[in-house]
Amino acid sequence: MLEGSVNDPANAALTPLNVMRYVRAFWRRKWIVLGVAVLITGLTALHTTRKPKVYAASTSLIIDVTAPRVLDTDVKELMGDERSNYWFNKEYYATQNQVITSRAVATRVAEKLGLQHDAAFLGLAHLQDEKARLQAMQLADAAGMLQARISVIPVKDSRVVNIAVEDLDPQRAALLANEVAQAYMAENLALRLRTTETATQWLEERKVELERASQASELALYDFKKDADMLSVSPENKKSSVTERINSYEATLTQVRTKIAALQGRVEAIRQLQKSSQPGDETWAEAVPGASDSAIQELKRRYVEQRAVCVELSERYLAEHPKMLECNTKLAVVREDFVRSLANVVRKAETELAQAVAEEKNLMRLLAAAQDESFQFGKRQIEFDRMNREAENNRRLYESVLRRLKDIELSGLLRTTNVRVLDAARPSYGPIKPDVQRSVMLAMLVGLLAGCAVVVLLEILENTVATQADVEERLGLAFLGFVPRVEGKGESPKDRDLFVHRQPKSSVAECCRAIRTNLLFMSPDKPFKTLVVTSSGPQEGKSTSCIFLGVAMAQSGNRVLLLDTDMRRPRLHKAFGVPNDVGISSLVVGEGSLDKAVKSTEVPNLFVLPCGPIPPNPAELLHTQAFADLLKAAGEKFDRIILDSPPLNAVSDSAVLATQADGVVLVLRAGKTNRDAAARALRSLADVQAQMYGAVLNDLDVTDSRYRDTYMSYRGYYGHYAAEESKDGAASS
């Protein structure tokens, strides 16, 4: 099989050839592109010029983040003044832009100017019927219409914004722009006042609640102080008094315990002395602390002196002597007084100890009572502190709300705003819409793009066989070559059929010789003898291609016989100017001989066997053994036999002939033959297992941009020789 230049379909969109295909398609269909562009541009221009003219006017405003501060810095405004943050300012100005274009502002302007009853503004002035106009005006949304016409244009890196309003009347546009600015300022102030009123109402409610709560907490604190006996003495002083008592009790208790320790030591010493003394010996008491006072010593002296007297008397008198008895009686009295005094000293020590112990118990009881009082006071102090804090918090909140309420009431009395007009709007008599030039330019661009889209769509939807790639990729056939379109409108059909013979140096003749060469190389080991030339449908140049191919083969020295097997519309006898009285149909039915039926032509080595009388059943006639014998007999007399057969999709004659020939060549008219029709023709040949040699593109317009790069060289090269021949012919004449 002859190999052609076939592109990979998967990469077709990436190859330069595919791009150039669309470039050539645009050039080939440039009038479609221009026509679509002109149509869209014209319609756009007509529509644009008929649209009403729209005018615009703008008012410049300066919007500060905060209003001018009139009050003291201690009086805080409700809106706050922490606005130094960049993102806050950005959001703030974006919010203001939305407020300007809000329905609330538009409603203010519509109500002030009575736009709901302005037929010119509502676009209803054209209605002549008064009732219909009033009904339409009632249904119209003046605020919404105005809102749609307002636009805000911030000036970069500044606090200036432009409020633009569009309208059909330039003076009304300026009026609306100024009124929108004033309405925005009023709405801004009203929004602040509404916020202030809402805040005031809320603060009033909180003030009453907090005042009630503060009074209740103060009364509860008073009742608690009354119950805890804290009215005359402050809690701090009372706590200090209790603390001092506890400290005093602890100090006294320490002293008493020290005294008890000393007295216990004294009593224990006396008891030890008493335990270690002899019975009746009272002298041990002299060692008791406190026994050395003057009274005891006087009793001791008297006792010693009386005992000495008694001892002295005992030396002179007997024991029963009256003087001795009197002396002993006095001694006993003195001794009893002395012993009693010593006993009193001991009892005094024991009494002091008992007294100290009793005092310790009393002090411990008083200390415990004071400590218990301190603990109870601590608990009351915690409750007092809690109630005091609650009262203080309520009082502080109440004072804060009261102070804020006064601030808001004072700031609410101000009517200052942070917006001021920089430049008022003035009428502009130059319309901003419609922009005819811009619309036309844009329409022209869109039209060109639409035209290109139409061309691409046509290129995609094109279902004809036009190029070698279509033959090889879409149909899967070998591309044998192409036959250029034969120029010359005034020439007769016979002259066009014999163009290759009469113009042997033309590009058409060279293309036919290329086809002949490709056919011979299809099977060099076994050259074909009989060849069927057919097409998928009529008017595709099958007969002309058959003649061109026969002439090209005859010029190479082969004896070539052309068989006109198209027994429904035979044409070969007309092309060569030979009679058609005897032909194939006559020979098949046994009338005449092959030698007499074959006609010579003006082309050397080229002969033609006409169709003969048109039979009623061509397909059955071509399927007979007689026709097979005719082909065999012709093959013995000629080198090449070319059969001009009818279209495959019209009749089945070509399929019948394909089974009796060595091969088939399918003629396709460039840019005209439908790919689906060609595919159906190939399927019919495949059904009879015909040998396909390939396809020929016929009637190819080499001036077409699709073929310029590939086939233009033929035209240029052979056109040079054609010009030389014409010069030679003119010189010889």
Number of C-alpha atoms within 10 A of each C-alpha: 15 14 10 15 10 12 14 10 11 7 9 12 11 10 12 9 12 14 13 14 15 16 16 17 19 21 16 16 20 16 12 18 22 17 15 21 22 17 16 21 22 16 14 20 18 13 13 18 14 10 11 11 17 18 23 28 25 29 24 23 20 16 20 15 17 15 14 11 13 10 13 7 8 7 16 16 21 17 10 8 11 9 12 9 8 9 9 13 14 10 11 14 17 12 11 16 19 13 16 23 20 17 17 16 24 27 21 19 25 25 13 11 14 11 20 18 16 15 17 12 17 17 13 16 13 9 13 9 9 10 10 12 16 15 10 16 19 12 10 17 16 23 21 14 16 24 22 15 18 21 18 18 13 17 11 8 6 9 13 19 22 23 25 23 27 24 20 17 19 22 18 19 25 25 20 29 30 25 22 28 26 18 21 24 21 16 17 19 18 13 12 18 18 13 15 21 15 12 17 20 13 12 18 15 11 16 19 14 13 21 18 13 18 21 14 14 21 18 13 16 21 17 14 17 19 12 10 15 13 17 13 9 11 12 18 10 11 16 16 13 13 16 16 13 15 20 14 14 20 16 12 16 19 14 14 20 15 13 17 21 14 12 20 18 12 18 21 13 15 20 12 11 15 18 11 10 13 10 8 6 10 15 15 15 22 17 13 21 15 14 18 15 9 9 12 20 15 13 19 22 14 16 21 15 14 21 19 14 15 22 15 12 17 17 10 11 15 12 15 10 13 11 16 21 15 13 21 20 14 16 21 15 14 21 20 14 16 24 20 13 19 25 15 14 20 22 13 14 20 18 15 17 21 15 14 21 19 14 17 20 14 14 20 16 13 16 19 14 13 19 16 12 16 20 12 12 18 13 12 16 19 11 14 21 13 13 18 18 14 17 21 15 16 22 19 14 17 21 15 13 19 19 13 19 20 15 18 20 16 14 20 19 10 12 11 13 16 15 22 15 17 14 13 18 25 18 17 16 13 11 17 13 16 17 13 17 11 10 18 20 14 14 22 22 15 16 24 22 15 19 25 23 14 17 21 17 11 13 15 9 9 14 16 18 22 22 18 24 17 17 24 19 16 15 16 14 24 22 24 27 22 25 28 23 15 17 11 9 7 7 11 10 12 14 15 18 22 18 21 26 21 13 14 16 16 21 25 24 23 19 21 25 22 18 23 20 15 19 22 15 14 17 13 9 8 10 14 17 18 25 26 29 28 32 32 28 22 15 13 21 19 26 25 24 24 26 26 26 25 28 29 27 23 21 19 11 12 17 18 26 26 25 26 25 30 23 25 17 12 20 19 26 19 14 18 21 13 16 14 20 14 20 28 30 22 20 18 19 12 10 13 14 15 18 10 10 22 20 21 15 14 11 16 15 20 24 23 24 26 30 29 21 16 18 15 10 10 17 18 11 18 21 15 12 11 15 19 16 12 15 18 14 12 20 16 10 14 17 19 23 25 23 27 29 29 29 24 24 19 13 17 16 24 29 27 18 27 25 17 18 20 19 20 26 23 24 29 31 26 23 18 17 23 19 21 15 17 24 15 15 23 22 13 17 21 13 10 12 12 20 17 20 23 23 26 27 26 24 22 21 19 19 14 15 20 20 18 15 11 12 19 15 14 18 17 12 12 17 15 13 14 18 11 12 14 11 12 11 10 9 8 7 6
